[in-house]
Amino acid sequence: MSSGYRAGGKRGRVTAALAASVLIAATLVACSNDESTSTTDGTLTMATWSATTSLDPTEVAGTGNSSGHELSALYDTIMRYNAETGEYEPQTAESLTPNEDFTQWTLKLRPGIKFADGTDYNAHAVVASMKRHVEKRSRTSSLITPITDYQTPDDLTVIFTLAFPWNGFPFALASTPGMIVSPTAVEKLGDDLGLNPVGAGAGPFVIESFRPNESVTMTRNPNYWGGPVKLERLRFIFAGTGPQTYEAFRAGTVDVAFLRDAAAIADAQADGVSGFVQHSSANDTLIMNNGITVVCQGGEPAPKCTDQPDGTEIPSTSPTRDVRVRQAVAAAIDLETLNQRVYGGHGVMTTDLIAPQSRWYAGVSGPKYDIEKARELVAQAKADGWDGTIRVSCHTGLPTWGTAVKGMLEAAGFEVKLTDQQEIAANTSAVIVRKDYDIACFGSTIVDAEPFFALNRDFNSEFVKTGGGNYSGYINPEVDAAIAEGRAAKDEAGIKAAITKIAEAYSRDVPWLALTAQPETIIVADHVKGLKLNANTVLMFHEAELSS
């Protein structure tokens, strides 16, 4: 691993004093057979973890488990995290340079890049595209809101000024906000952009067809800035649950597949399948509504805000506003039972906010299973007027999670109303968009590369007001201060000290409950070569090819 932050390439590399915030816990496993003969033709098919609902970067998370691969192929990214070297590298950028305290970053773009619609990929386009995330309150807008000023001294330069020091800013440009959309396409396509993004990107592929929730088909971009694309066509499908996805891979129906299911990953490992593995903390979580207030805008989120004026605040009535109820939920969850019923005994189970596998782990334990404590806390809350009812929401990606959690909560005295077997997007919408839930299966995915993005998103009180994150509505000024300390830290000790403070508050207040440190795994057939991994377990396909 690298001993310092590095950004830039042959024409622009900068070294500063920070390593910790840019090292991703990703392991590149064995690659394809180098002795095979390659071909420039053919279609590569990938099975994704969730069905694609939109190809507009402001409308989806854009991570490896939520449309990130598709967006990467269409739009490319400004920066790319290289898991093999432990460094951020320029992609459409030529260089990215911080000032001494990480409050200002200067981006230089490569010259001559064009969007597929023929317009210039320039500083104006970068600024316009990134501002869309704030305007549309996208799921990754919290990566953009720290930017207080954009300067464009020339067509290929953007100077970002941040509201606070942030040592991990390159992560934003390697993630969804770094997937730049043509301003001309935005104006021309309007609301149709997400369904038919013709000409909207500068990536190695262009859209051929999109069937929401079913498949996305792309063809090579003949004018890709990075040179000739070897694949003729790229196709993404949703094959179902983890075991169904792995069976599709085994059968040769797909060439690449994204897995988060522990049993399917264990099967792939036993079969000696090659691919990519990214470890993270709090990958699967039980999120709890801490009392987040819904702020209406344009009648959304419906149905709470239907016919309500903009700015109307609707307080939460969730029982998990009460810390005793949250603590009771945590004490009722038996990880060993959950592992057997949901993960087939193969789960990497832990309630620790920062998993023992993480470089930031400092021995801070998460809440423990204690059924008697859970019953006592439930009784206390009921004595104060609560009727004991709690809503549980989950999806088809974890088909047995809802019933397993329901049984554990009922054993502690809860009366559970379960909404289960939803599409993944519907469950996510209940939490992120509608904010209409008590507890739900969810995920945080705190990566070692940039832990403060997830911690800031999930714990920063400001996001309760802005709606840019903090989907649980957790408020704690001491945690806010610790996040600020960590983002400004210039060494690993400072980062670890800040994260430790946050972990201690989490264990006490239980804003949500970590369940697993399950790795995200991308399995790759032996005849596929040239794939690269970016941040957030997102694949890049510009050098991918098939071998005979």
Secondary structure, DSSP 8 states (H G I E B T S, - for coil): --SS-EE--TT--EE-S--GGG---EEE-----TTS-EES-SEEEEEESS------TTTS--BTTBBHHHHHHHH--SEEEETTTTEEEESSEEEEEE-TTSSEEEEEE-TT-B-TTS-B-SHHHHHHHHHHHHHTT-TTGGGTTTEEEEEEEETTEEEEEESS--TTTHHHHHSGGGS---HHHHHHHGGGTTT--TT---SSEEEEEEETTTEEEEEE-TT-TTS--S-SEEEEEE--SHHHHHHHHHTTS-SEEEE--HHHHHHHHHTT-EEEEE--BS-EEEEE-----EE-BTTBSTTTTTT--TT-EE----GGGSHHHHHHHHHH--HHHHHHHHHTT---B---SS-TTSTT--S-------HHHHHHHHHHHHHTT---EEEEEEETTSTTHHHHHHHHHHHTT-EEEEEEEE-HHHHHHHHHTS---SEEEE---B-SSSHHHHHHHHH-THHHHH-SS-TT----HHHHHHHHHHHH-SSHHHHHHHHHHHHHHHHHH-SEEEEE---EEEEE-TTEE--EE-GGG-EE-TT-EEE-
